Amino acid sequence: MSEFRDVSPELRARLALERCGFHHTHSLGQNFILDERLLGRLLDDCAVAPDDNVLEIGPGAGVMTRLIAMRAKAVLAVEIDRGLEPVLDEMLGDLDNARVLYRDFMKADVARVAGEAFGGEPYRVIANLPYYITADILLRLVNCERPPESICIMVQREAAERIMSEPGSKQWCALAANLRFYGAASVLEEVPADAFDPPPHVTSCFIRIDRQASPEVAPKDRALFLRVVNAAFAMRRKTLANNLKAAFGLDQGAAADVLERAGLDVRVRGEVLTLSELCRVADLLAESEG
Ligand code: SAM
């Protein structure tokens, strides 16, 4: 039984980190948030409810994990750093509904991990992760076979602006298009650098993305649509025709034909297209492939 059981989760984490002589690993982006009031507010923002299954990625010292477990049905936390095991044991050892999996989430089979943890029930994701893997993690989550119902995640302010961007704007990018296909994003709260230990050099935003029951577009072939989206932004200064040629092995005539039939200028750049225009292109490619 924990020696620190009568203290707050925040103090409990601080004492556990100190007792095991924990040193933050810069290369793992270990900027922790221990402030329980802030974390409680972030969980209020994401409206964690008693029947929620929550997948937390990168629990760190586990203050957020403990607070989630106190509100939700179950939490599975996936942490890469085994050095945090004594701290997370201390933080979560007395809770029946919290479990930690020590694994690199970038290499995990998301659908399988979530399926095994929550018995096939719907789940939500909450994460404060190193910013250099956020985009990859978001893409893995939204494009996996068993996507979460919602994702609440800390991102750099610039990333939040990109994610929230509109088609045709300077920031509109493959990530924004993939996320828009999945759902609707909003900023829950801006979080200053000094909320983190150690503080990063950037301002952060806690954002929420809710999966849409019926997405903005309904492509005939989902995988092919996602290939078109990624091809459209692959080489930003090239025309969509050139990017399609490279990604789908088309000749100039075939690429121009698809664009014309989609009602688009043959010199259009992919990064100005809306999801429905990208979907028209993908559906025509699906017809010609099928
Ligand atoms: N969520 C905690 C908090 O708010 O205090 C920790 C945040 S810290 C920014 C990021 C956490 O993600 C660290 O605990 C780090 O070890 C973990 N992490 C980094 N890369 C990871 C990966 N590929 N898979 C799982 N966890 C990872």
Boltz pocket constraint, residues with backbone or C-beta under 6 A from the ligand:
constraints:
  - pocket:
      binder: B
      contacts: [[A, 28], [A, 29], [A, 30], [A, 31], [A, 32], [A, 33], [A, 34], [A, 57], [A, 58], [A, 59], [A, 60], [A, 61], [A, 62], [A, 64], [A, 78], [A, 79], [A, 80], [A, 81], [A, 103], [A, 104], [A, 105], [A, 106], [A, 127], [A, 128], [A, 129], [A, 130], [A, 133]]
      max_distance: 6.0
